[in-house]
Amino acid sequence: MVSFFSNIITFSTLLFVVTLPAVANILVYPVSKKACLAVSRYITKVCAPRVFAILEAFKHFSFIGFPDNKDALPPQFIIMSNHQSLMDIPLYMNFLRDKNLRFVAKDELARHVPLVSEMLRAEQHCMIPRRGSPSVAMRTIDVFGKRVVERRQIPVIFPEGTRSKDGSLGTFYAAGFRRLSDATNLPVVVCALDGGYRINNIKTFFKNLHHGDYKVKIVGIFPAPSGKEEQAALLAKGKELIQAQLDEWRR
């Protein structure tokens, strides 16, 4: 019974924090891009940290952002990461809240996802079409890559391409990462995260929240790869480092 009421309080508090900006973004997006961007910045800089603070307060769910290597980050870089949940987006917003992040994501997230969809569209994140010609997806990444370089933004790519349902590390696909690397010529920062798969849907969200955690850590910083061979080697090395970190955490 205590757990039930705790879940109700947590859910109600989360709704209170996120509903107003979510509704505001839906309403202002068709009317004013400038206003929508202002709401989106509020979601990024204020709502994301508050979500984790609420989970910590009511469910003792810990956000653990390891400080290792943060001081060594270059001015601009690509983040390569494993992928476990939609919550990975606010996770990185909270972990690197002083950075201007832009995510490579599937285009269906840009529709009908409260709080997220209008923000992704207004801030011009990279929305990859899941259907149609691969050449369209590659051109989308080309445009995105040039834009983030010009605006001094930090692109985030999940080479698995989809969320892991059980936390295991999936195949790292090379095409998107290579194209982004070619378009930006930026250093690459490899990050490992863990815990998102435990709260990946409504059924598991409240079941696994209590005394759970969501961890993220920088596990490698590399210069911009030159050519297909270096890109492939870096992709393999990134996966190896992430797997090693997951193994260490889970021991």
C-alpha positions in Angstrom: 0.0 0.0 0.0 2.9 2.4 0.9 4.5 1.6 -2.5 1.2 2.3 -4.3 0.8 5.7 -2.7 4.5 6.5 -3.3 4.0 5.7 -7.0 0.9 7.9 -7.2 2.8 10.8 -5.5 5.8 10.4 -7.8 3.6 10.2 -11.0 1.5 13.2 -9.9 4.6 15.3 -9.2 6.2 14.3 -12.6 3.0 15.3 -14.3 2.9 18.6 -12.6 6.5 19.4 -13.7 6.2 18.3 -17.3 2.6 18.8 -18.3 2.7 22.6 -18.6 5.8 22.9 -20.8 4.6 19.9 -22.8 1.2 21.5 -23.5 2.8 24.9 -24.1 5.2 23.5 -26.7 2.3 21.8 -28.6 0.3 25.0 -28.6 3.1 27.4 -29.6 4.9 25.2 -32.1 2.5 26.0 -35.1 2.4 29.7 -34.1 5.9 30.9 -33.1 9.2 29.1 -33.6 10.9 31.6 -31.3 8.5 30.9 -28.5 8.7 27.1 -29.1 12.5 27.3 -28.8 12.2 29.2 -25.5 9.9 26.4 -24.1 12.3 23.8 -25.5 15.3 25.4 -23.7 13.2 25.3 -20.5 12.5 21.6 -21.0 16.2 20.9 -21.7 17.8 23.0 -18.9 15.1 22.9 -16.2 12.7 20.0 -16.7 15.4 17.3 -17.3 17.2 17.9 -14.0 13.9 18.2 -12.1 12.7 14.8 -13.4 15.7 13.1 -11.9 15.5 15.1 -8.7 11.8 14.0 -8.3 12.8 10.4 -8.8 15.5 10.7 -6.2 13.3 12.4 -3.7 10.3 10.0 -3.9 11.8 6.7 -5.1 15.5 6.9 -4.1 16.3 6.5 -7.8 19.8 7.8 -8.3 21.2 9.6 -11.3 24.9 8.9 -11.3 26.9 11.0 -13.7 30.5 10.1 -13.3 32.9 13.1 -13.5 35.8 11.1 -15.0 37.2 12.8 -18.1 34.7 15.6 -18.2 37.6 18.2 -17.8 39.3 16.7 -20.8 36.4 17.2 -23.2 37.3 19.1 -26.4 35.3 22.2 -27.3 33.1 20.3 -29.8 32.7 16.5 -30.3 30.5 13.6 -31.3 29.0 11.5 -28.5 28.8 7.8 -29.3 26.7 5.9 -26.8 24.7 2.7 -26.2 21.0 3.1 -26.1 18.4 1.8 -23.6 15.5 4.1 -23.2 13.8 7.3 -24.3 15.1 8.6 -20.9 18.6 8.5 -22.4 17.8 11.9 -23.9 17.1 13.7 -20.6 19.9 11.6 -19.1 22.5 13.3 -21.4 20.8 16.7 -21.0 21.3 16.3 -17.2 24.8 14.9 -17.5 26.1 17.6 -19.9 23.7 20.4 -19.0 26.4 23.0 -20.0 26.5 21.6 -23.5 24.1 22.3 -26.4 23.2 18.7 -27.4 21.5 17.5 -30.6 20.4 13.9 -31.0 20.3 11.6 -34.0 16.9 9.8 -33.6 14.2 8.1 -35.6 11.6 10.4 -37.0 8.7 8.8 -35.3 9.9 10.4 -32.1 9.1 13.8 -33.7 5.4 12.9 -33.6 2.9 12.3 -30.7 5.5 12.0 -27.9 4.5 14.6 -25.2 7.4 16.9 -24.1 9.7 15.3 -26.7 8.3 15.7 -30.2 8.0 19.5 -30.5 11.3 20.0 -28.7 13.1 17.7 -31.2 11.5 19.5 -34.2 12.0 23.0 -32.8 15.6 22.5 -31.9 16.3 20.8 -35.2 17.6 17.5 -33.9 18.4 14.9 -36.6 15.2 13.0 -37.4 16.1 9.9 -39.5 13.3 8.4 -41.6 12.7 4.7 -40.8 11.2 4.0 -44.2 12.3 4.9 -47.6 15.6 5.1 -49.3 18.8 4.9 -47.2 20.2 7.7 -49.3 17.5 10.0 -47.8 18.7 9.1 -44.3 22.3 9.8 -45.3 21.4 13.2 -46.8 19.6 14.0 -43.6 22.7 13.3 -41.6 24.8 15.4 -44.0 22.6 18.4 -43.4 22.5 17.9 -39.7 26.3 17.5 -39.5 27.0 20.8 -41.2 24.4 22.5 -39.1 25.8 21.3 -35.7 29.3 22.3 -36.7 28.2 25.8 -37.7 26.2 26.2 -34.5 28.9 24.7 -32.2 26.5 22.0 -31.0 27.3 18.5 -29.7 25.8 15.7 -31.8 24.8 12.5 -30.0 24.5 9.2 -32.0 23.4 5.7 -30.8 25.0 3.3 -33.3 22.7 0.5 -32.2 19.9 2.3 -33.9 17.3 1.1 -31.5 16.8 0.7 -27.7 18.0 -2.4 -26.0 15.1 -4.1 -24.2 17.3 -6.1 -21.7 20.4 -3.9 -21.4 22.5 -6.1 -23.6 24.7 -4.3 -26.1 23.5 -4.8 -29.7 25.2 -4.5 -33.1 26.9 -1.1 -33.8 25.9 -0.1 -37.3 28.6 1.9 -39.1 26.7 3.8 -41.8 25.2 6.6 -39.7 28.4 7.1 -37.6 30.6 7.2 -40.6 28.4 9.7 -42.4 28.2 11.9 -39.3 32.0 11.7 -38.8 32.5 12.7 -42.5 30.1 15.6 -42.2 31.6 17.0 -39.0 35.2 15.9 -38.8 34.9 16.1 -35.0 36.6 14.2 -32.2 34.6 11.3 -30.7 33.7 10.9 -27.1 32.5 7.4 -26.2 30.0 7.2 -23.3 28.4 4.2 -21.5 25.1 4.3 -19.8 23.1 1.7 -17.9 19.8 1.5 -16.1 17.5 2.9 -18.7 16.2 -0.5 -19.9 14.8 -1.1 -16.4 12.4 1.8 -16.8 11.7 1.5 -20.5 7.9 1.3 -20.4 5.1 2.0 -18.0 4.9 -1.6 -16.7 8.6 -1.6 -15.6 8.9 2.1 -14.8 7.4 1.9 -11.3 8.4 -1.7 -10.7 12.1 -0.9 -11.0 12.3 2.7 -9.8 12.7 2.1 -6.1 16.4 2.3 -5.2 17.3 1.9 -8.8 19.9 4.0 -10.6 20.8 5.4 -14.0 24.5 5.7 -14.7 26.5 7.5 -17.4 30.2 7.8 -17.8 32.7 9.0 -20.4 34.9 5.9 -21.3 37.0 7.3 -24.1 38.0 10.4 -26.0 39.4 10.1 -29.5 40.6 12.4 -32.2 38.5 12.7 -35.3 38.9 9.5 -37.4 40.2 9.9 -40.9 38.7 7.6 -43.5 36.6 4.5 -43.4 39.1 2.2 -41.8 39.8 4.5 -38.8 36.0 5.1 -38.4 35.4 1.3 -38.4 38.2 0.8 -35.9 36.9 3.5 -33.6 33.3 2.1 -33.8 34.6 -1.3 -32.7 36.8 0.2 -30.0 33.8 2.3 -28.7 31.6 -0.8 -28.4 34.4 -2.7 -26.6 34.8 0.1 -24.1 31.1 0.4 -23.5 30.8 -3.4 -23.0 33.7 -3.4 -20.5 32.1 -0.6 -18.5 28.7 -2.4 -18.5 30.5 -5.6 -17.3 32.2 -3.6 -14.5 29.1 -1.9 -13.3 27.1 -5.2 -13.3 29.7 -7.1 -11.3 
